[in-house]
Amino acid sequence: MDDLNFTKSFKLDIRLKLIITILLIVFIVSTSKGNYLILLMYFAIVLVAVFLFKPLLFLFFKRMFLVFLFPLSISIFIPFVNKGSILYEIKFYFFTLHITDNGVTVFFTTLIKTFLSVMVITALVVSSSDLELLNGLRKMYFPKIMVTIIFLMYRYLFLIRDEARVGQRAINSRVFQKSYYSVNKRLAFLAGSLFIKSFDRAENIYKSMESRGFVDDFPIVGEIEKISASNFIAIALIVVALALIKYLEVAKIL
């Protein structure tokens, strides 16, 4: 019962969450191609990180697979653009595509690296609020101007999305003969109007924020809490495990 209560009360500090996420991505991305056993070990550590971050599982899996669709759609071209021994040949009228052994290896390696990176980033985002992440960056002495830019980009991205939806709805209601030329012409006009509106909206927002005393900085909400000993133990074990796996890879023991 004591162990169960400990796991429920244990909470990882946002600064350590950010550090673990960055370390995992760096170590995963630096893995050489075709080293699937090392990537499997990193997968085990990613699972531990997800367990420590404690995201909502339904939202975690939903966002993870939704985000993973984008790199998956891009990486399907990798087997055709890498040199190596030809495994399969696809002939078209004007050109021929070759699937090589090196291309397949790079494809699977890239896919696994992307999946693990998306997994840990999604766990971080789902388990932490927006202000918590920004405060974590500030507590790590991240440059203030960059934190401010990130916050403003995230905050007003929804306004651009809403304006785009309004413009798209206007196009759909006014374009009766939806030919390819007419729709794309109006989409180009919509993109131009959004670009111009963004300048006007940014100027108005800056003037309103300046009139309310904004000084290009967001103060940290709450006091900077001390990191508990259990948090230090958790990140120390993860760092040691990452270093050990990297040593096994570099020394070519596995």
N, C-alpha and C positions, 0 to 999 in steps of 0.2 A: 504493500500500500504506500509506503514511503517513496519508493521508486516511481510509482505512478503519479503521486502528487508532485514529485520533482519535475517530471517531464511536462506536466501541465503548467507549472509555475515558471518553468525555465523560459526566458525570452532573450533572444539574441539581439544585441545592440545594433542599431541601424548602421553604425560605422563599420562594425565587423561584417555585417551583411554585404556592404559595398566592397570591402576588402576581399572577402571570400569570392564574391562574384567576379571581380577583376582578376584575381589569381587563377581561378578555374578557367576563365576564358583564355588567358595568356598561356597556361600550360596545355590546354586542349588544342588550341590553334597551332602551337609550336610542335605538335606531334608529327613525326615523319609519316609519309603516305604508306599505306598498307600495314601499319603497325596496329592491328585490330585488338590484340591482347592488351596493349597499353591503354587503348581507348576504352576497353571493357573495364579496366581498373578505374579510369577516370569516371566512367558511368556510375560505378559503386560510390565514389565520393560525391558525385552530383546528387545521388539519391539521399545520401547523408545530409547534404546541404539543404535539399528540399524539405527533409524531415525537420531540420533545425529552424528553417524559415517559417514553417507552419502556414502555408497558404491554404485557402479554401479549395478543396480538391476539384470540385466540379468546375469552378471558374478557372482553376489552374489548367486542367486538361483542355477545356474549351479554347482558351486563349493560346495555349501552346500549339495545338494542332492547327489553329487558324493562322497563326503567324508562320508556322513551318511550311505552309503551302507555297508561300512566296519564294523562299530559297529552293524549295523542291522543284518548282516550275522552271527556275533558271538553270539549275544544275543538270537537268536532263540532257543538255547539249554537250556536257563535258566529255562523254565517251567518244564523240565524233571529232574533237578538235585536238586530241593529244596523239603524238607519234608513238609508234610501237608495233608489235606484231599484230597483224590483222586477224581478228577473230570472226567477224561477220561483215558482210558487204551488202549494202542496200542500194540498188540501182534505180535511178530515175531517168527521165528522158534526156535531161541536159547535164546532169552531174551524178556522181556516185558518192555515197557516204560510207566511211569505213569505221567500224567499231574495233578499237585496239585494246590489248590487254592492259597497257599503261593507262588508257583512258578510263577503263572500268575500275581500275584500282584507285585512281584519283577521284572518280565519281563516288564510290562508296566511302572513301575516307572523308571527302568533303561533306557528304550527306550526314555521316555520323558526327563529325565535328560541329556542323550546324545544328543538328538536333540537340546535342548536349549543351551548346551555348544558349540556344533558345530556351531550353528547359530551365537552366539556372536563372536566366534573366527574367523569364515569366514568373518563376517562384519569387524572385525579389520584388517585382512590380505588384503582383497580386497580394503578397503578404504585407506590403507597406503602402501607406497613403502618400499622396503627392507631396504634401507639406513635410512629411516625415523624411522622404528621400531628399528633398531640398535642404532640410535642416541637417541631415546627415552629411551632405556635401559641404555645408558651411562649417560643421563641427570638425570636418577633416581639413579645414583651411583651404578648401577649393577656392579659386579666384572669385571674388564677389560678383564681378561683371558677368562672368560666365553663368553663374547660378541665376542671376537676374534674367539673362537672355533665355535660359532654358525655361524658367518659370513663365515668362511672357509668351514665348513660343507655344508652350503647352496650354496656357490659359486662353489665348485668343485664336488658337487653331480651330476651335469649335465655331467661332464666329464666321471664319472663312468657309467652313463646311456648311453652315446654315445658309450663307449667302449663295453658295454653289447650288444647294438644293432648291432655293427659291428661283434662281435663274434657270435651272434645268426644268422645273415645273412650268415656268413661263414659256420655255421653248416647246415643251410637249403640248401645251394648250394652244399655241399659236401656229405651229407647223402642221398643216393638215396633210400635205403630200410629203411624207417623210422620206425623201430621196437621200441618198448618201451625201450628195453635194450640199444640199440645203441644211441638213442637220449638222454636218461638220463645220460649215461656214458659221452657223450660229454658236456652236461650241467655241469656236475661235474668238468670236465677239465676247462670249461669256468669260473666257479666260482673260482677255484684255481688260474687260470691265472690273473683274475681280482684282487684277493687278493694280489698277488705278484706285479702286476703292480701298485697297489695303494701305496705300500711302495716306489717303485722307483720314481713314480710321486711326492709323498709327499716330498721326499728328494730333487728332482730337483727344485720343487717349493720353498721350504724353502731356498735353496742356492741362487736362483734368487732373492727372496724377500730380503734376507739378504744383497746381493750385492748392492741392491738399497736403503739400509738404513732403512729397516723395523726393528722396535725395539719392537715387540710383542704388538703393540698397534695401534688402529685406532683412529685418532683424530676426535673430534666432528666437523661435518660440520656446519658452521654458528655459530652464537652466541646463548647462552641460553636465549630464550625469556621469558619475564614475563607472567605468566598465567593471563588472563583477569578476570574481576569480573564476567562476564557472565558464564565463564567456571567453576568458583568456585560455583556459584549458581546451575549450572546443576549437578555437582557431589554431592553437598550437598543434593539436593533433592533426588537423586538416593540412596545415603547412608541412608538417613532418611527412605525412602520407604523400603529398604532392611531390616533395623533394625526393622521397624514396622511389616513387614511380619514375620520375625523370631520370634518376640515377640508373635505374634498371634499363631505361631506354637508351641512354647515352652509352652505358657500358656494354650494351647489347647482350645482357644476361638472358633476356627472354627473346 
